[in-house]
């Protein structure tokens, strides 16, 4: 089961995913965790992790034999994670990294104990993030605006012009903020828009056009390239389980 809510941190989402024991789990496929342009700070099995920005799908995390598993996280808006975590996004691309590899180990041990001992780990994780955000520079507002414009379907060229950036400068700054260039981010956000419409019941062809794809075949190719599956397989699994956040595939 997956649940999320808006965070008090601008643009962020607080989420919890619970994996039941094998005996109580419903049969059937579970769709993969797809790229979404975001980074996550996560807690699971007594450890704090960071999920970097993905360029391809990840399978859901494995559940320990005979036991349920719980994952809690804060998902940052595209472009917001690097300022909070203190590391360029491209250094974490397609990775799941122990927070102690990024921050001082003693500090991470203290934070881990605080989250592990909380009645609501997700709320404790959010409180941790809010305290830390007050002590670090705000995310680059230009790149946050770039992400919003690309998510609205604007072209990379038009977005660069609106931001007052040349193509090379936008690409370089996008690597730091998002983990990849603006064209890749635009593709990922477009796929997410299309799949949101598919989950609402819109036919594939209509969802493709509404999201900005040339046609259904274009959306199908993007689905294969970025998600490693087909529209039909995704739609079948989406009817069984709410889509997971980018970070929820990490396990201890």
DRENDRENVEX-791676 format. One line per 10 residues: number of its first residue (from 1); their letters; for each residue z, x, y of N, C-alpha, C. Coordinates in Angstrom, 1 decimal, padded with zeros to 4 digits. Layout:
<sedos>
NUM> A> Z X Y Z X Y Z X Y; ...
</sedos>
This chain:
<sedos>
1> XXXXXXXXXX> 000.0 000.9 -001.2 000.0 000.0 000.0 000.0 000.9 001.2; -000.8 000.5 002.2 -000.9 001.2 003.5 -000.6 000.3 004.6; 000.2 000.9 005.6 000.4 000.1 006.8 000.4 001.1 008.0; 000.0 000.6 009.1 000.0 001.4 010.3 000.4 000.6 011.6; 000.8 001.3 012.6 001.1 000.6 013.9 000.7 001.6 015.0; 000.5 001.1 016.2 000.3 002.0 017.3 001.5 002.8 017.7; 001.3 004.0 018.0 002.5 004.9 018.4 002.7 004.8 019.9; 003.9 005.2 020.2 004.3 005.3 021.7 003.6 006.5 022.3; 003.0 007.4 021.5 002.2 008.5 022.0 000.8 008.0 022.2; 000.3 008.2 023.4 -001.0 007.7 023.8 -002.1 007.9 022.7
11> XXXXXXXXXX> -002.7 006.9 022.2 -003.9 007.0 021.3 -003.5 007.3 019.9; -002.2 007.5 019.5 -001.8 007.9 018.2 -001.5 006.7 017.4; -001.4 006.8 016.1 -001.1 005.8 015.1 000.0 006.3 014.2; 001.0 005.5 013.9 002.0 005.9 012.9 001.7 005.1 011.6; 001.6 005.8 010.5 001.2 005.2 009.3 002.1 005.5 008.1; 002.2 004.7 007.1 002.9 004.9 005.9 002.0 004.4 004.7; 002.0 005.3 003.7 001.3 004.9 002.5 002.2 005.1 001.3; 002.3 004.0 000.5 003.1 004.1 -000.7 002.3 003.9 -001.9; 002.4 004.9 -002.8 001.6 004.8 -004.1 002.6 004.3 -005.2; 002.3 003.2 -005.8 003.2 002.7 -006.9 003.2 003.6 -008.1
21> XXXXXXXXXX> 004.2 003.3 -009.0 004.2 004.0 -010.3 003.0 003.6 -011.1; 002.5 004.4 -012.0 001.3 004.0 -012.7 001.4 002.7 -013.4; 002.6 002.4 -013.9 002.8 001.1 -014.6 002.6 -000.1 -013.8; 002.9 000.0 -012.5 002.8 -001.1 -011.6 001.5 -001.1 -010.7; 000.8 000.0 -010.8 -000.4 000.1 -010.0 -001.5 -000.8 -010.5; -002.2 -001.5 -009.6 -003.3 -002.3 -010.0 -004.5 -001.5 -010.5; -005.2 -001.9 -011.5 -006.4 -001.2 -012.0 -007.5 -001.2 -011.0; -008.4 -000.3 -011.2 -009.7 -000.3 -010.4 -009.8 000.9 -009.5; -010.9 001.1 -008.9 -011.2 002.2 -008.1 -010.4 002.2 -006.7; -010.1 003.3 -006.2 -009.6 003.5 -004.9 -010.5 004.3 -004.1
31> XXXXXXXXXX> -011.0 003.8 -002.9 -012.0 004.6 -002.2 -011.4 005.8 -001.6; -012.3 006.8 -001.4 -011.8 008.1 -000.8 -011.4 008.0 000.6; -010.7 009.0 001.1 -010.3 009.1 002.5 -011.4 009.7 003.2; -011.9 009.0 004.2 -013.2 009.5 004.9 -012.9 010.2 006.2; -013.8 011.0 006.6 -013.6 011.7 007.9 -013.5 010.7 009.0; -012.6 010.9 010.0 -012.4 010.0 011.1 -012.3 010.7 012.5; -012.5 012.0 012.5 -012.4 012.7 013.8 -011.0 013.0 014.2; -010.0 012.7 013.4 -008.6 012.8 013.7 -007.9 014.0 013.0; -006.7 014.3 013.5 -005.8 015.2 012.8 -004.5 014.5 012.6; -003.7 014.8 011.6 -002.5 014.1 011.2 -001.3 015.1 011.0
41> XXXXXXXXXX> -000.1 014.7 011.4 001.1 015.4 011.0 001.8 014.5 010.0; 002.1 015.0 008.8 002.5 014.2 007.7 003.8 014.7 007.1; 004.5 013.8 006.5 005.7 014.1 005.7 005.5 013.5 004.3; 005.8 014.3 003.3 005.8 013.7 001.9 006.5 014.7 001.0; 007.3 014.1 000.1 008.0 014.9 -000.9 008.8 016.0 -000.2; 009.4 015.7 000.9 010.3 016.6 001.6 009.7 017.7 002.3; 008.4 017.6 002.6 007.7 018.7 003.3 006.9 018.1 004.5; 006.6 018.9 005.5 005.8 018.6 006.6 004.5 019.3 006.5; 003.4 018.5 006.7 002.0 019.1 006.6 001.2 018.7 007.8; 000.1 019.4 008.0 -000.9 019.0 009.0 -002.2 018.9 008.2
51> XXXXXXXXXX> -002.9 017.8 008.5 -004.2 017.5 008.0 -005.2 017.8 009.1; -006.1 018.8 008.9 -007.1 019.1 009.8 -008.2 018.1 009.9; -009.1 018.2 010.8 -010.3 017.3 010.9 -011.2 017.5 009.7; -011.6 016.4 009.1 -012.5 016.4 007.9 -014.0 016.3 008.2; -014.8 017.0 007.4 -016.2 016.8 007.5 -016.8 016.1 006.2; -015.9 015.9 005.2 -016.3 015.2 004.0 -015.1 014.4 003.5; -015.4 013.6 002.5 -014.4 012.7 002.0 -013.4 013.5 001.1; -012.1 013.0 001.1 -011.1 013.6 000.2 -010.6 012.5 -000.7; -010.3 012.9 -002.0 -009.7 011.9 -002.9 -008.3 011.6 -002.4; -007.8 010.4 -002.8 -006.4 010.1 -002.5 -005.5 011.1 -003.2
61> XXXXXXXXXX> -004.3 011.3 -002.6 -003.3 012.2 -003.2 -002.9 011.7 -004.6; -002.6 012.6 -005.5 -002.1 012.3 -006.8 -000.6 011.9 -006.7; -000.3 011.0 -007.6 001.1 010.5 -007.7 001.8 011.3 -008.8; 003.0 011.8 -008.6 003.7 012.5 -009.7 003.9 011.5 -010.9; 003.8 012.1 -012.0 003.8 011.3 -013.3 005.1 010.5 -013.3; 004.9 009.2 -013.5 006.0 008.3 -013.7 006.8 007.9 -012.5; 006.3 008.3 -011.3 007.1 008.1 -010.1 006.2 007.5 -009.0; 006.8 006.8 -008.1 006.1 006.3 -006.9 006.1 007.5 -005.9; 005.1 007.5 -005.0 005.1 008.5 -003.9 004.9 007.8 -002.6; 005.5 008.4 -001.5 005.4 007.9 -000.2 004.9 009.0 000.7
71> XXXXXXXXXX> 004.0 008.6 001.6 003.4 009.5 002.6 003.6 008.8 004.0; 004.2 009.6 004.9 004.3 009.1 006.3 003.6 010.0 007.2; 003.0 009.5 008.3 002.2 010.4 009.2 002.1 009.8 010.6; 001.7 010.7 011.5 001.2 010.3 012.8 -000.2 010.8 012.9; -001.1 010.0 013.1 -002.5 010.3 013.3 -002.8 010.4 014.8; -003.3 011.6 015.2 -003.6 011.8 016.6 -005.0 011.4 016.9; -005.3 010.9 018.1 -006.6 010.6 018.5 -007.5 011.8 018.6; -008.8 011.6 018.4 -009.7 012.8 018.4 -009.5 013.6 019.7; -009.3 014.9 019.5 -009.1 015.8 020.6 -007.7 016.0 021.1; -006.7 015.2 020.5 -005.3 015.3 020.9 -004.5 016.3 020.1
81> XXXXXXXXXX> -004.9 016.5 018.8 -004.1 017.3 017.9 -003.9 018.7 018.3; -004.9 019.4 018.7 -004.8 020.9 019.0 -003.7 021.2 020.0; -003.6 020.4 021.1 -002.6 020.7 022.1 -001.2 020.5 021.6; -001.0 019.5 020.7 000.3 019.2 020.2 000.7 020.2 019.1; -000.3 020.6 018.3 000.1 021.5 017.2 -000.1 023.0 017.6; -000.8 023.3 018.7 -000.9 024.7 019.1 -001.9 025.5 018.4; -002.9 024.8 017.8 -003.9 025.6 017.0 -005.3 024.9 017.3; -006.4 025.7 017.5 -007.7 025.0 017.6 -008.1 024.2 016.4; -008.7 023.1 016.6 -009.0 022.2 015.5 -009.9 022.9 014.4; -010.8 023.7 014.9 -011.8 024.3 013.9 -011.1 025.2 012.9
91> XXXXXXXXXX> -009.9 025.7 013.3 -009.1 026.6 012.3 -008.5 025.8 011.2; -008.4 024.5 011.3 -007.8 023.6 010.3 -008.9 022.7 009.7; -010.1 022.9 010.0 -011.2 022.0 009.5 -011.1 021.9 008.0; -011.1 020.7 007.4 -011.1 020.4 006.0 -009.9 021.1 005.3; -008.8 021.2 005.9 -007.6 021.8 005.3 -006.4 020.9 005.4; -005.5 021.2 004.5 -004.2 020.6 004.5 -003.2 021.8 004.5; -002.4 021.9 005.6 -001.7 023.1 005.8 -000.2 022.8 006.0; 000.7 023.6 005.4 002.1 023.5 005.6 002.4 023.7 007.1; 003.2 022.9 007.7 003.5 023.1 009.2 004.2 024.4 009.4; 004.9 024.9 008.4 005.6 026.2 008.5 004.6 027.4 008.7
101> XXXXXXXXXX> 003.3 027.2 008.3 002.3 028.2 008.5 001.8 028.2 010.0; 002.2 027.2 010.7 001.8 027.1 012.1 002.9 027.3 013.1; 004.1 026.8 012.7 005.3 026.9 013.6 006.3 027.8 012.9; 007.3 028.3 013.7 008.4 029.1 013.1 009.0 028.4 012.0; 009.3 029.1 010.9 009.8 028.5 009.6 011.2 027.9 009.9; 012.0 028.5 010.6 013.4 028.0 010.9 013.3 026.6 011.6; 012.4 026.5 012.5 012.2 025.3 013.3 011.7 024.2 012.3; 010.8 024.5 011.5 010.2 023.5 010.6 011.2 023.1 009.6; 012.1 024.0 009.1 013.2 023.6 008.2 014.1 022.6 008.8; 014.4 022.8 010.1 015.3 021.8 010.8 014.6 020.5 011.0
111> XXXXXXXXXX> 013.4 020.5 011.3 012.6 019.3 011.5 012.4 018.5 010.2; 012.2 019.3 009.1 012.0 018.7 007.8 013.3 017.9 007.4; 014.4 018.6 007.6 015.7 018.0 007.3 015.9 016.7 008.1; 015.5 016.7 009.3 015.7 015.6 010.2 014.9 014.4 009.7; 013.7 014.6 009.3 012.8 013.6 008.8 013.2 013.1 007.4; 013.5 014.1 006.6 013.9 013.7 005.2 015.2 012.9 005.1; 016.1 013.1 006.1 017.4 012.4 006.1 017.3 011.1 006.8; 016.2 010.7 007.4 016.1 009.5 008.2 015.9 008.3 007.3; 016.4 007.1 007.7 016.1 005.9 006.9 014.7 005.5 007.0; 014.0 005.8 008.1 012.6 005.5 008.3 011.9 006.8 008.7
121> XXXXXXXXXX> 011.4 007.5 007.7 010.7 008.8 008.0 009.6 008.7 009.0; 008.8 007.6 008.9 007.7 007.5 009.9 008.2 007.4 011.3; 009.3 006.7 011.5 009.8 006.6 012.9 010.4 007.9 013.3; 011.1 008.6 012.4 011.6 010.0 012.7 010.5 011.0 013.0; 009.4 010.8 012.3 008.2 011.7 012.5 007.7 011.4 013.9; 007.6 010.2 014.3 007.1 009.8 015.6 008.0 010.3 016.7; 009.3 010.2 016.5 010.2 010.7 017.5 010.1 012.2 017.6; 009.9 012.9 016.5 009.7 014.4 016.6 008.4 014.7 017.4; 007.4 014.0 017.2 006.1 014.2 017.9 006.3 013.9 019.4; 007.0 012.8 019.7 007.2 012.5 021.1 008.0 013.5 021.9
131> XXXXXXXXXX> 009.0 014.1 021.2 009.8 015.1 021.9 009.0 016.4 022.1; 008.2 016.7 021.1 007.3 017.9 021.2 006.3 017.7 022.3; 005.7 016.5 022.3 004.6 016.3 023.3 005.1 016.5 024.7; 006.4 016.2 025.0 006.9 016.3 026.3 007.0 017.8 026.8; 006.9 018.7 025.8 007.1 020.1 026.1 005.9 021.0 026.1; 004.7 020.3 025.8 003.5 021.1 025.7 002.5 020.5 026.7; 001.4 021.2 027.0 000.4 020.7 027.9 -000.3 019.5 027.3; -000.7 018.6 028.2 -001.5 017.4 027.7 -002.8 017.8 027.1; -003.3 017.0 026.2 -004.7 017.2 025.7 -005.7 017.3 026.8; -006.8 018.0 026.5 -007.9 018.2 027.5 -008.4 016.8 027.8
141> XXXXXXXXXX> -008.3 016.3 029.1 -008.7 014.9 029.4 -010.3 014.8 029.3; -011.0 015.9 029.6 -012.4 015.8 029.5 -012.9 015.6 028.1; -012.3 016.3 027.1 -012.7 016.1 025.7 -012.2 014.8 025.2; -011.0 014.3 025.6 -010.6 013.0 025.2 -011.7 011.9 025.7; -012.2 012.1 026.9 -013.2 011.2 027.4 -014.5 011.4 026.6; -014.8 012.6 026.2 -016.0 012.8 025.4 -015.9 012.0 024.1; -014.7 012.1 023.5 -014.5 011.3 022.2 -014.7 009.8 022.4; -014.1 009.3 023.5 -014.2 007.9 023.8 -015.7 007.5 024.0; -016.5 008.3 024.7 -017.9 007.9 025.0 -018.7 008.0 023.7; -018.5 009.0 022.9 -019.2 009.1 021.6 -018.8 007.9 020.7
151> XXXXXXXXXX> -017.6 007.5 020.7 -017.1 006.4 019.9 -017.7 005.1 020.4; -018.1 005.0 021.7 -018.7 003.8 022.3 -020.2 003.8 022.0; -020.7 004.9 021.4 -022.1 004.9 021.0 -023.1 005.6 021.9; -022.5 006.3 022.9 -023.4 007.1 023.9 -023.9 008.3 023.2; -025.1 008.7 023.6 -025.7 009.9 023.0 -024.9 011.2 023.4; -025.1 012.2 022.7 -024.5 013.5 023.0 -024.9 014.0 024.4; -026.2 013.9 024.6 -026.8 014.3 025.9 -026.2 013.5 027.1; -026.1 012.2 026.9 -025.6 011.4 028.0 -024.1 011.7 028.2; -023.4 012.0 027.1 -022.0 012.3 027.2 -021.7 013.6 027.8; -022.6 014.6 027.5 -022.4 015.9 028.2 -022.7 015.8 029.7
161> XXXXXXXXXX> -023.7 015.0 030.0 -024.0 014.8 031.5 -022.8 014.2 032.2; -022.2 013.1 031.6 -021.1 012.4 032.2 -019.9 013.4 032.3; -019.8 014.3 031.4 -018.6 015.2 031.4 -018.9 016.4 032.3; -020.1 016.6 032.8 -020.5 017.7 033.6 -020.5 019.0 032.8; -020.8 019.0 031.6 -020.9 020.1 030.7 -022.3 020.4 030.2; -022.6 021.7 030.1 -023.9 022.0 029.4 -023.7 021.9 027.9; -024.8 021.9 027.2 -024.8 021.7 025.7 -024.0 022.7 025.0; -024.1 024.0 025.4 -023.4 025.1 024.7 -021.9 025.0 025.0; -021.6 024.7 026.3 -020.2 024.5 026.7 -019.5 023.4 026.0; -020.2 022.3 025.9 -019.7 021.1 025.2 -019.4 021.4 023.7
171> XXXXXXXXXX> -020.4 022.1 023.1 -020.2 022.4 021.7 -019.0 023.4 021.5; -018.9 024.4 022.3 -017.8 025.3 022.2 -016.4 024.6 022.4; -016.3 023.8 023.4 -015.1 023.1 023.6 -014.8 022.0 022.6; -015.8 021.5 022.0 -015.7 020.5 020.9 -015.1 021.1 019.7; -015.5 022.3 019.4 -015.0 023.0 018.2 -013.5 023.1 018.3; -013.0 023.5 019.5 -011.6 023.6 019.7 -010.8 022.3 019.6; -011.4 021.2 020.2 -010.8 020.0 020.3 -010.9 019.1 019.1; -012.1 019.1 018.5 -012.4 018.2 017.3 -012.5 018.9 016.0; -012.8 020.2 016.0 -013.0 020.9 014.8 -014.5 021.1 014.4; -015.4 020.4 015.1 -016.8 020.5 014.9 -017.5 020.1 016.2
181> XXXXXXXXXX> -018.8 020.3 016.2 -019.6 020.0 017.4 -019.7 018.5 017.7; -020.2 018.1 018.9 -020.2 016.7 019.3 -021.2 015.9 018.4; -022.2 016.5 017.9 -023.1 015.7 017.0 -022.5 015.3 015.7; -021.7 016.2 015.2 -021.0 015.8 013.9 -019.9 014.7 014.2; -019.2 014.9 015.3 -018.2 013.9 015.7 -018.9 012.5 015.9; -020.0 012.5 016.6 -020.7 011.3 016.8 -021.1 010.6 015.5; -021.6 011.4 014.6 -021.9 010.8 013.3 -020.7 010.2 012.6; -019.6 010.9 012.6 -018.4 010.5 011.9 -017.9 009.2 012.6; -017.9 009.1 013.9 -017.4 007.9 014.6 -018.3 006.8 014.4; -019.6 007.0 014.3 -020.6 006.0 014.0 -020.4 005.4 012.6
191> XXXXXXXXXX> -020.2 006.3 011.7 -019.9 005.8 010.3 -018.7 004.9 010.3; -017.6 005.4 010.9 -016.4 004.6 010.9 -016.6 003.2 011.6; -017.4 003.2 012.7 -017.7 001.9 013.3 -018.5 001.0 012.3; -019.4 001.5 011.6 -020.2 000.7 010.7 -019.3 000.2 009.5; -018.5 001.1 009.0 -017.6 000.6 007.9 -016.6 -000.4 008.3; -016.1 -000.3 009.5 -015.2 -001.3 010.0 -015.9 -002.7 010.0; -017.2 -002.7 010.4 -017.9 -004.0 010.4 -018.2 -004.5 008.9; -018.5 -003.5 008.0 -018.7 -003.9 006.6 -017.4 -004.5 006.1; -016.2 -004.0 006.4 -015.0 -004.5 005.9 -014.7 -005.9 006.5; -015.3 -006.2 007.7 -015.2 -007.5 008.2 -016.1 -008.5 007.6
201> XXXXXXXXXX> -017.0 -008.0 006.7 -017.9 -008.9 006.0 -019.4 -008.9 006.6; -019.7 -008.1 007.6 -021.0 -008.1 008.1 -022.0 -007.5 007.1; -023.2 -008.0 006.9 -024.1 -007.4 006.0 -024.4 -006.0 006.4; -024.8 -005.2 005.4 -025.0 -003.7 005.6 -026.0 -003.5 006.7; -027.1 -004.2 006.7 -028.2 -003.9 007.7 -027.7 -004.3 009.1; -027.0 -005.4 009.2 -026.4 -005.7 010.5 -025.4 -004.8 011.0; -024.5 -004.3 010.1 -023.5 -003.3 010.5 -024.1 -002.0 010.9; -025.2 -001.6 010.2 -025.9 -000.4 010.6 -026.4 -000.4 012.0; -027.1 -001.5 012.3 -027.7 -001.6 013.7 -026.6 -001.7 014.7; -025.6 -002.5 014.5 -024.5 -002.7 015.5 -023.8 -001.4 015.7
211> XXXXXXXXXX> -023.7 -000.5 014.7 -022.9 000.7 014.9 -023.8 001.8 015.5; -025.1 001.6 015.6 -026.0 002.6 016.2 -026.9 003.3 015.3; -026.9 002.9 014.0 -027.8 003.5 013.0 -029.2 002.9 013.2; -030.2 003.7 012.8 -031.6 003.2 012.9 -031.9 002.0 012.0; -031.3 002.0 010.8 -031.5 000.9 009.9 -030.5 001.1 008.7; -030.5 000.2 007.7 -029.6 000.3 006.6 -029.8 001.6 005.8; -031.0 002.1 005.7 -031.3 003.3 005.0 -030.6 004.5 005.7; -030.6 004.5 007.0 -030.0 005.5 007.8 -028.4 005.5 007.5; -027.8 004.4 007.5 -026.4 004.2 007.2 -026.1 004.7 005.8; -027.0 004.4 004.8 -026.8 004.8 003.4 -026.8 006.3 003.3
221> XXXXXXXXXX> -027.7 007.0 004.0 -027.8 008.4 004.0 -026.5 009.0 004.6; -026.0 008.5 005.7 -024.8 009.0 006.3 -023.6 008.8 005.4; -023.6 007.7 004.7 -022.5 007.4 003.7 -022.5 008.4 002.6; -023.7 008.8 002.1 -023.7 009.8 001.0 -023.3 011.2 001.6; -023.8 011.5 002.8 -023.6 012.9 003.3 -022.1 013.1 003.7; -021.5 012.1 004.4 -020.1 012.2 004.9 -019.1 011.7 004.0; -019.4 010.7 003.2 -018.4 010.1 002.3 -018.5 010.4 000.8; -019.7 010.8 000.5 -020.0 011.2 -000.9 -020.0 010.0 -001.9; -020.3 008.8 -001.3 -020.4 007.6 -002.1 -021.4 006.6 -001.5; -021.6 005.5 -002.1 -022.6 004.5 -001.7 -021.9 003.4 -000.9
231> XXXXXXXXXX> -022.6 002.7 -000.2 -022.1 001.5 000.6 -021.5 000.5 -000.4; -022.2 000.2 -001.5 -021.7 -000.7 -002.5 -020.4 -000.3 -003.1; -020.3 000.9 -003.5 -019.1 001.4 -004.1 -017.9 001.4 -003.1; -018.2 001.7 -001.9 -017.2 001.7 -000.8 -016.7 000.3 -000.6; -017.6 -000.7 -000.4 -017.3 -002.1 -000.1 -016.5 -002.6 -001.3; -016.8 -002.3 -002.5 -016.0 -002.8 -003.7 -014.6 -002.3 -003.6; -014.4 -001.0 -003.3 -013.0 -000.5 -003.3 -012.3 -001.0 -002.1; -013.0 -001.2 -001.0 -012.4 -001.6 000.3 -011.8 -003.0 000.1; -012.4 -003.8 -000.8 -011.8 -005.1 -001.0 -010.5 -005.1 -001.7; -010.2 -003.9 -002.3 -008.9 -003.8 -003.1 -007.8 -003.1 -002.3
241> XXXXXXXXXX> -008.2 -002.2 -001.4 -007.2 -001.4 -000.7 -007.6 -001.1 000.7; -006.6 -001.2 001.7 -006.8 -000.9 003.1 -007.2 000.6 003.2; -008.2 001.0 004.0 -008.6 002.4 004.2 -007.4 003.3 004.6; -007.4 004.5 004.0 -006.4 005.4 004.2 -006.7 006.3 005.4; -005.6 006.8 006.1 -005.8 007.8 007.2 -006.3 009.1 006.6; -006.8 010.0 007.5 -007.3 011.3 007.1 -006.3 012.1 006.4; -005.0 012.1 006.8 -004.0 013.0 006.3 -003.4 012.5 005.0; -003.6 011.3 004.5 -002.8 010.8 003.4 -003.2 011.4 002.1; -004.2 012.3 002.0 -004.5 012.9 000.7 -003.7 014.1 000.4; -002.9 014.6 001.3 -002.1 015.8 001.0 -000.9 015.5 000.1
251> XX> -000.7 016.4 -000.8 000.4 016.3 -001.7 001.2 017.6 -001.7; 002.4 017.6 -002.1 003.2 018.8 -002.2 002.7 019.7 -003.3
</sedos>
